[in-house]
Amino acid sequence: MTFSETLRAATWSDHESAEGESYLKELMSGRLSAEEYGEMVAQHYFCYLALDGAAKRLAGDPVSGGFVFPELYREEALVRDLETIYGSGWRERVSPSKSTRTLMARIEQVADWPGGYIAHHYTRYMGDLSGGQFIRMELQKIYGYQKGGGVDFYFFDEVGSLPRFKNEYRARLDALDLDEAAQQRVIREVKLAYQLNTEVLTELLHTVRAAA
């Protein structure tokens, strides 16, 4: 198998575990308020500040630079979403949770290792470009948000064809010069990235239940 195929197969159960997290089930069932949905948007905001911040610093790296795509940066879209959900004073309403701070710290910790940066970039963005598109359609049905605020995080207009972009992304993964040990190290980091992202959702569930 190619590396992208090996990576997908080795982490599929982790991916399904993240998707099956109860917060997403509550969200997709329409049982959460717009502000409770906003709690996830806020955590995304802080996560992508870390991830895209690392990308900007690594743009000139001979390896990591191949996985730096300015057209993917999410900060502006997330700001529009938060303004739509919480209003102009949204910055006073949001803060990174404990699990989000842990995820951000891990991204910073491994950013100087190309495989570590790629692992976290792959985990987040390939999910956003795939299952994230289904989530966006469901959120539009539930909350009535349209492009322009509320669900802008899930729109990647500058990318063009999502299938074509994902194929190019996989081709870049396959072109990485990684021996077996290096491949396994990246796979372990992707598994950790899924775990850390799942912990963010778990904490979100506890937060919304505690407020109920």
C-alpha positions in Angstrom: 0.0 0.0 0.0 1.0 3.6 -0.4 1.8 5.6 2.7 -1.5 7.5 2.5 -3.4 4.2 2.3 -1.3 2.7 5.2 -2.0 5.8 7.2 -5.7 5.8 6.6 -6.0 2.0 7.4 -3.9 2.3 10.6 -5.9 5.2 12.0 -9.5 4.4 10.7 -10.7 3.2 14.1 -9.3 6.4 15.7 -11.2 8.4 13.1 -14.5 6.6 13.8 -14.0 7.0 17.5 -13.7 10.8 17.1 -16.7 10.9 14.8 -18.7 8.9 17.3 -18.1 11.2 20.2 -21.4 12.0 22.0 -21.0 15.8 21.6 -21.3 15.4 17.8 -24.2 13.1 18.2 -26.0 15.7 20.3 -25.1 18.4 17.8 -26.2 16.5 14.8 -29.5 15.5 16.4 -30.4 19.2 16.9 -30.4 18.9 20.6 -27.9 21.7 21.2 -28.6 25.5 21.1 -26.7 27.8 18.8 -24.6 29.0 21.6 -23.7 25.4 22.6 -22.7 24.8 19.0 -20.6 28.0 19.3 -18.6 26.3 22.1 -17.2 23.9 19.5 -16.5 26.8 17.0 -14.6 28.6 19.8 -12.4 25.6 20.4 -11.8 25.3 16.7 -10.7 28.9 16.7 -8.0 28.3 19.2 -6.9 25.0 17.7 -6.5 26.6 14.2 -4.6 29.6 15.6 -2.0 27.1 16.7 -2.1 24.9 13.6 -2.1 27.7 11.0 0.4 29.6 13.1 2.8 26.6 12.8 2.1 26.5 9.1 3.1 30.1 8.5 6.3 29.5 10.4 7.1 26.4 8.3 6.3 27.7 4.9 9.9 27.7 3.9 10.7 24.3 5.3 11.7 21.8 2.5 9.4 19.1 3.9 6.7 20.7 6.0 6.4 23.5 3.4 4.8 21.0 1.0 1.8 20.8 3.4 1.4 24.5 3.9 -1.7 25.7 2.1 -2.7 29.4 2.7 -6.0 28.7 1.0 -6.9 26.4 4.0 -6.3 28.9 6.8 -9.4 29.1 9.0 -9.0 32.1 11.3 -11.0 34.6 9.2 -13.8 32.1 8.6 -14.0 31.2 12.3 -14.1 34.9 13.3 -17.1 35.3 11.0 -18.8 32.3 12.6 -18.2 33.5 16.1 -19.4 37.0 15.3 -22.6 35.4 13.9 -23.2 33.2 16.9 -22.2 35.5 19.7 -22.2 39.0 18.3 -19.4 41.6 18.2 -18.4 40.9 21.8 -17.5 37.2 21.0 -13.9 37.6 22.2 -15.1 38.1 25.8 -17.2 35.0 25.5 -14.7 32.4 24.4 -11.5 30.8 25.9 -9.6 27.6 25.2 -10.7 24.6 27.3 -8.1 22.5 29.2 -8.1 19.9 26.5 -7.8 22.5 23.7 -4.8 24.0 25.5 -3.3 20.5 25.6 -3.9 20.0 21.9 -2.4 23.4 21.1 0.7 22.7 23.3 1.2 19.4 21.4 1.0 21.1 18.0 3.6 23.6 19.2 5.8 20.8 20.7 6.0 18.8 17.4 6.0 21.7 14.9 9.7 21.5 14.4 9.4 17.9 13.3 7.9 17.8 9.8 6.2 14.5 10.5 4.5 15.9 13.6 3.2 19.0 11.9 1.9 16.9 8.9 0.2 14.5 11.3 -1.8 17.2 13.0 -2.5 19.0 9.7 -3.7 15.8 8.1 -5.9 14.9 11.0 -7.7 18.2 11.1 -7.9 19.3 7.5 -8.5 16.0 5.7 -11.4 15.5 8.2 -12.7 19.1 7.5 -12.6 18.4 3.7 -14.4 15.1 4.0 -16.8 14.4 6.9 -16.8 18.0 7.8 -18.8 18.8 4.7 -21.6 16.5 5.9 -21.5 18.2 9.3 -21.8 21.6 7.5 -24.9 20.5 5.6 -26.6 19.2 8.8 -25.7 22.4 10.7 -27.3 24.5 8.0 -30.5 22.5 8.3 -30.5 22.7 12.1 -29.5 26.4 12.6 -30.3 27.9 9.3 -26.8 29.4 8.9 -25.7 30.2 5.3 -22.4 31.2 3.8 -21.3 34.5 5.4 -21.3 33.4 9.0 -22.2 30.5 11.3 -20.7 27.7 9.1 -18.0 29.5 7.1 -15.4 27.2 8.8 -16.6 24.4 6.5 -16.4 26.3 3.2 -13.2 26.0 1.3 -13.9 28.0 -1.8 -10.3 28.9 -2.5 -9.4 25.2 -2.7 -11.6 24.5 -5.7 -12.4 20.9 -6.3 -12.2 19.1 -2.9 -11.7 15.6 -4.4 -8.9 16.9 -6.6 -7.3 18.7 -3.7 -7.5 15.6 -1.4 -6.0 13.5 -4.2 -3.1 15.9 -4.5 -2.7 15.9 -0.7 -2.5 12.1 -0.7 0.1 12.2 -3.5 2.2 14.5 -1.4 2.0 12.1 1.5 3.0 9.2 -0.7 6.0 11.2 -2.0 7.5 11.8 1.5 10.8 10.1 1.9 10.0 8.0 5.0 11.4 4.7 6.0 9.2 2.2 7.9 10.2 3.6 11.3 9.5 7.2 10.3 6.1 6.1 8.8 5.2 4.4 12.1 6.2 7.5 14.1 3.9 9.7 11.9 1.1 7.1 12.3 1.5 7.2 16.1 1.3 11.0 16.1 -1.9 10.9 14.0 -3.4 8.5 16.5 -2.5 10.9 19.3 -3.9 13.8 17.3 -7.2 12.0 17.0 -7.2 11.2 20.7 -6.5 14.9 21.7 -9.2 16.1 19.3 -11.7 13.6 20.8 -10.8 14.8 24.3 -11.8 18.3 23.2 -15.2 17.0 22.2 -15.6 15.0 25.4 -14.9 18.1 27.5 -17.4 20.1 25.4 -20.0 17.5 26.2 -19.4 17.8 29.9 -19.5 21.6 29.5 -22.9 21.7 27.8 -24.4 19.1 30.2 -23.1 21.0 33.2 -24.8 24.2 31.9 -28.1 22.4 31.3 
